[in-house]
């Protein structure tokens, strides 16, 4: 019998997780049981993905760049990657502003709902923590972002997933240096990283065997920890506008894939779907990165020379879904509080959201920190900031899950565009976890 495709297995796991979570909500002690016995299974899976993220970036980037044998090729790939990411982010923010201005979800929020949300969340430690983190970022110098990219200790950078940009910097620096000493001298080190890359990709295959069970656990734990259903219903219109914008962004990606790469857009979505579903389950493009790289290289056919640079950089600086959400959330908050936004303010949102997305952590909740920066840039009074965040805090996690799908899909799409532009988009070469099992069993 033909084995069920991985994306269907993951979808079934997600559906069963949602059903299980709702059942546990109806049972006394169900939430505690889920937290104690189900949630850890999902947490272990996410930890495993994060465990291999840094080794994969290190090995893949060094292998990809050292394979180029020509620094000018790396420059061409790098420039096209950054420019394309900036363009897609501006498109995402523009789509967000368009849908929120047309549908105006903030106009339908009652005073009673605003009061309830304010009382529930304005003093929430999560909200206050986001404000404090954003304040810290705003107060940093104009070149702080570039300074933070450069590590003073490579091993320290590799010990923390939040320092991914530093790992990327070190990997590029090392790979270019390997090119400059000549192929013969660099060969022993190159062979080491080539082998490490193959091993880490095999680890991805093994971890993905548990993906259907892990997403069951992750979705069940999200359901049992969900907020007041009445509040969620009150914010349904806002959430619907965000989801519409995200859906339009996916449509934009498929149009670009179809028109530029001449690939079937439905084929593209099918091949990247396991990474999308994991992005939804984990709310982290960094945790999903190993799977995204595996799907893009083996199932879509993007050469490692391109994917090894485009995808790690994208996981850090390309936040299309998050930027779109910020545009919708910022305008929604102003609408709900009865404040006016000029056209100039909305242009400021575009620029600020674009800049804030660069270097933002690819982890759950980072979008809220970016939103604070955006709100402050358009002059939301400081005393209204906690109230503004309180308005959207209840639905932030489920929307975070959805916008991470767009972030990951955008990374994959850009890798295809860049690969096509430099002649590095080939045929898929799928590898299975048991390809060499017969040799060792």
N, C-alpha and C positions, 0 to 999 in steps of 0.2 A: 504494500500500500504506500502511495506517495506521502512523504512526510509533509505535515502542515508547515507553510512558510513562516519564517520567524515573526514577521509583522502581525500575522494572524494570531500566533501564539501569544504575543505581547498584548494585543487587543483583547483577547479572551481573558488574560490575566488581569488587565485593567478593569474590565467589566465585572468580573467576579470579585475583585477587590472593592469596587464601589458597592456592590450588592451586600457583601459581607460587612462592610463598614456601616451601612444603613441598618442592617440587622443588629449589629452590636450596639448601636445607639438606642435600640428599643429594649435592650436587656440590661438589667441591673448588674453592674460590674463589667459590662461589655467593653467600655472604654478602657478600663484598667487592664483587662485581659489583652486587648489589642496592643496597648502600649507596652505591656510586659513580654508578650509572646509572639506578636506579629511584626510590630514596628522594627525590632532589631534585625530581622531578616532583610528588610529594605535598606536599613542603615549600613549593614555589612556590604551589600552590593554596591552602594554609592562609594563607600570607603575603598573597595577594590578598584573601582574605576578611577578614583582620585589617586590611588596608590601608583598606578601605571602612567598617569598623565604626564608627569615631569620626565620620567625615563623615555617616554614615547616622543615628547617634544625634542628632547636632547638628541636622541638617536636619529629621529626622522629628519630634523632640520640639518644636522651635520651630514647625514647621508645625502640628502637632496641637494644641498649646496655644493658639496665636494664632488658630486657626480656631474655638475655643470661643466667643470674644467674651464670655465670662462666667466670672469667676474661681471662682464658686461651683460650676460644673460640674467644674472641675479638682479642687477640694477633694473633691467627691463621688467622683470617679474615684480619686483618690489614697488616700483612706481605705479604700474598698472593696478596692483592690488590696492594700494592706499587710495588712489583716485577713485576706483570703482566702489570701495567701501564708503567713501565720503558721499558719492552720488546717491547710493542706495539709502544711506541714512537721511539725506535731505529729502528724498522721495517719501520715505516712511513718515517723517515729521509732517510733511506737507499733506499727506493722506490723512493723518490724524487730525490736523487742523481743519481740513475740509469737512470731514464727517461730523466733528463736534460742533462746528459752526452751523452746519445745515440742520442737524437733528436737535441741537441744544438740550442735552439731557439734564443740565443743571436747572433749567426753568421749571421742571416738574417736581423738584424736591421740596417737601413741605417744611415749615418751620419746626413742626413736631419732630420730624426725622432728623433735621440738623441738630436739634437740642439733644435728642437721644444719642446720636452718634458722638456728639461733643462730650456728653457726660460719661459715655462708655470708654472712649479712646483717647481723649485729649491729654490725659495724664498717664497714658499707657507707657510702660518702660520702653517698648519697642519704638513708639513714636518719638519719644524724647531722645532715644539713642540715635535715631536717624538724623534728627535735627543737630545733635552734637557732632556727629560725624561729618555732616555737610558743612557745618560752620568751620570745622577744622580744615576741610579741603578748600573752602573759599578763602580762608586767611593765609593759605600757603602762597609762595611767590609765583610769578608768571612762568618761570622755568622749572618749577618743582616737579612737574610731570616728567621732563627729560632727565632731571637729576635722579628721580626715583627709578628710572629704567636701568641705570648703571649700578650693578652690584659692587659692594666692596669685599664680598666673600662669596665665591661661586657656590660653595657647598652649603652655605646658609640659604642662598637663593633657592637651591634645589631641595631644601628641606621644608618649604612652605609653598603650597599651591597658590596662595595669594600673591606671590612674587613671580608670577608667570612671565611678565614682561622682562624681568631681569634674566630669567632662564633663556628666553628668546634672544636677548642681546648677547649673552655669553655664547650661546650656540652659534649664532651668526658670526661673531668675532672669531671663535675657534675654527669654524669651517672655512672662512676666508683666509685665515692664517695657514690652514692646511693647503689651500690652493696655491698660496704664495711660496711654499717651500718645495713645491714640485711633487708630481705624482709618485715618484719612486720613494721619496722620504716619507710621504704621508700615508703610503699604502698600509703599513701595520696598524696605524690608528684608525684608518678608514675601515679596514676589515673588522676591527673591534666593534665599531658603531653599526656597520652593516649587519653583523650578527646579532647585536643587541636589538636592533630594529625588528628583525625577524622574530626574535624571542618575545618581545613585547606585543607584537601583533598576534602571536599565537596565544598569549595571555588574554588578549581581547576576545578571541574566539572562545576560549574556555569560560571566561566570565559571562559571555552572552548566553551560554547554555542555561544559566540560572535566571536570565532576564524575565521570563514570564512569571516566575514565582516572586521575584523581587518587586515587580511593578504591582502585583497583587498586594503585597505587604505595604508598599508606599502609598497606594491609593486608599487602602483601608485605613491607614493611620491619618491621612489627610481628612477623610470623611469624619472620623470620630473626634477630630480636633477642630471641626468647623465651628464658625460663630453662630450667633443667634439667627435662625432662619428668617425671622421677620425683618431683620436688618438687611439680610441678603436680598430679600424680595424688594425692599425699598430702593436698593441700589441696582436693581436689575436693568433699568434703562441705561445707566452709565456703563455697566458692564457690557451690555449689548452693543453700545457704540464702540467700545474698545475692541470687542470681538469682530465687529464688522470691519473696522479699520485693519485689523490683523489679517482677516480673510482677504481683503483687497490687496494687501501686501503679498500674500501667497500667489494671488492671481498675477500680480506684476512680475514676480519671479518666474512663473511658468511661461509668461509671454516672452520674457527675455531669453529663457532657455530655448524655447521653440524657434524664435526668430533668429537668434545669433548662432547657437550651436547646432541648429537643425535636428535636435533630439526631441523625441516625443515627451511632452511635459508630464503626462500621466506616468510614463515609464520612470522619469526622474523622481516624481513624488513617491512612487512605489519602492524604488531602490533606496531612497533616503529615509523611508518611513520608520525603520527601527530606531534610527537616531532621533527622529522627531518624537516618537513615543517615549523614549527615555528622557528626552529634554522635558517633555510634559510631566513625567513622573518625578524627576529630580529637581526641576526648576533651576538647573545649572548647566550652562553651556560648557563650562570647564570640566565638569564630571562626565559630560557626554562626549567630549573631544575625542577620546580614543575610538569610540564607536563611529563618530562622524568621519574620522580619518580612514577607518577600515572600509566603511561603505563607499566613500568617495573614490578611494584608490582601487579597490577590488571589484566593486559592483557598478561603478559609473565609468571608470577608465581614466581618471585624472592621474597623470604621471606624478610620482613621488617628488620630483624636482619642484613641482608647483604646489601640491597639497601640503608638503612638509613646511612650507612657509606661509601660504595663504590661510590655512585653517587655524594654526595656533595664534597667528596675529588676529584673525577674525574673532576668535573666542574672547579676545581681550578688548579689541577696539570696535568691533562691529556689533552694535546693539540696536538693530533696526526695530525690532519689536518693542524693546524698552523705550526707545526714543519716541516711537509712535504713541505709546501709552502715556508718556510724559506730556506730550502735546495735548492729548485728550483730557488727561487728569488736570492739568493746569487750567485749561479753559473751563472745564466742568466746575472746578472749585470757585473760580471767579463768578461763573453764572449762578451757582447755588448761593453764594454769599451776597449776590446783588451788586457786584463790582463790575466796572467797565474795563474792557481791554481794547486798546486802539490797534490799528493795523501795524503801527510801529512796534507795539508790544508783542504782537504775534511774530513779527520778523525776529525780534529778540529771542523769542522762544525757540525758533528754528536754530539760530546761531548758538545759543546757550546749550540746548539739548545736544547739538552736534559736538560741541567741545566737551561737554560733560560725559558723553558716551565713550570718548577716547580714554582708555586706561581704567574705566570702571570695572570693578571686580565682577568676574563672570560667575557669581554665586547668587543664591536666593536672597531677595530683599535689596540688592544693590540699586535697583531702579528707584526705590523710595528715597535714597540718599541723593541721587541725581535730580529727583523731582524737587527736593527742597532747594537745591541750587537754582533750578529753573524758576521756581516761584519767587525767590528772592530777587532774581534778575529783572522781573517784571513788576517789582514793587509791592508785593503782598505785604501788608503791615505785619511786623514781627509778632504782635499779640494774636493775629489771626492764623499764624502758621500752624500751631497745634490743632486748631479747629479744622483747617483745610486738610491736613493729613488724616484727621479723625474721620472725615467724610468718606475717605476711600480705603481706610485701613482694613475694614472688614472683608473686602473682596480682593485685597492685594495679592494674597497667596494664590488663589485660583487663577487670577489674571496673570500673575508671574509665570505660572505653569504654561499658559497659552502663549505669552509673548516670547518665552524661551524657545518654543517651537519655531517661531519666525526668525529668531536670532540664528539658530542652527541651520535652518533652510537657506537663509541669506548667505551664510558662510559657504555652504555647499554650492550654491548658485554661482557665487563669485569665483570659486575655485574652477568651475567649469568654464566661465567666461575667460579668465586669465589663461587657463590651459589651452583653450581654443585659439586665443590670440597669439600664442607662442608655439603652436603646433604640437602641444603635449596632451591633447585629448584623444585617447586611443580606445581600444576595446576592453571591456571588463575581463579581469583575470581572477576569478573567485577561488579563494583558498578555504578549505574546511579544517576544523580543529583536528581531524583524524587523518590528514593527508599522509602523514609519516608514521601512523600508529602501527602499521604492519611491521615496520622495521624494528620496533622497540618492545612490542608486547611479549 
